[in-house]
């Protein structure tokens, strides 16, 4: 079965939001090992977070609308760091994930 990147990222975000960081990173590694760009994955994670925020959906008690807003900003900052050359794409992606979800 071939899964789309959007589906994979949806699954990754849900795992991180649920607090299952180990499974989230395993899934992320699988996606990246298939040659997907960290920039593309980062953009889709930010898109998914914006959808969660816009829908007012609480994926868990730990992931409130305020936390979603902070997460969106953190991923925007990571995107800027990559585009400005301040940080490599994979490091920016993994650091943003840790900052947002490993709390």
N, C-alpha and C positions, 0 to 999 in steps of 0.2 A: 504494500500500500504506500503510495506517495502522498505525503502530507505537505501542505503549503507552509511557507515560512510564517504567514500570518497565523495559522492554526498553532504552529509550534510556539510562537511568541505568546499567543493567548494562554497556552498551557504553562509556559515558563512563568509568566506574570502571576497566574493563579497559584502556582506552587509557592512562589516567593511570598505573595500576600497571605497565604495560609500558614506561613512560617516554616515551610519545608524547604529550607535553603539548600540542603544537600541534593535533593531531587531537582531543584531548580537549576543548580549549577551543572548537574549531570546532563540535563536536557540542553542547557546552553552550550556545553562543550560538544555535544552531539551535533547541534546545529552548526556551530563554527567549524567543526571537523569536516562537514560536508561542503565547506568552501563558502559559506555565507559570510558576508562582510559584517564586521562588528558595528560599522556605522549604520548599516541597514537594520540590524537587530536593535541597536540603540534607538533608532527612529521609530521602529514599530513598538518597542516597549513604551516610549513616550506617548505614542498614539493611543495605546491601550490604557495607559494611566489617565490620559485626558478623557477617554470614553467613560472610564469608571467615575471620574470626578464629575463630568457633565451629567451623567445619569444619576448621580447621587447614590450610587450603589455602594453599600458597605460590604466588602468581600469578607471582612472579619471585624471583630471588635477592635483589633489593633490597627486597622487601616481605615482611619476616619477621613472625612473630607479634607480636614486641615493637613493631615499627613499626605494625602493624595496631591494636594496643592504643592506641598514641599517637595514631593517626589518629582513632579512635573518640572519644577524649577531646577532641581538637582540634575535632571537629565538634559535640560536646556544648557546648563552650565558645562556639562560634560561635552555636549555637542560643540559648544563654542571653543572649549579647550582643544578639541581635535582640529577643528577648522582653522584655528589660529596657530596651530603647530606647537602648542604648549604641552600637549600630551598625545601619546600614541593611542590609536582607536581602541584596541582591545583593553589596554590598561584603563582608559577612561570609562569604558563600558563596565568592567568588573568593579572598579572603584565606586561608580555611581550605584551599582546594584548593592554593594556592601553598605554604602552610606544610607541607602533608603530602606533596605529590607533586613539587614542584620542587626536590628535593634531589639 
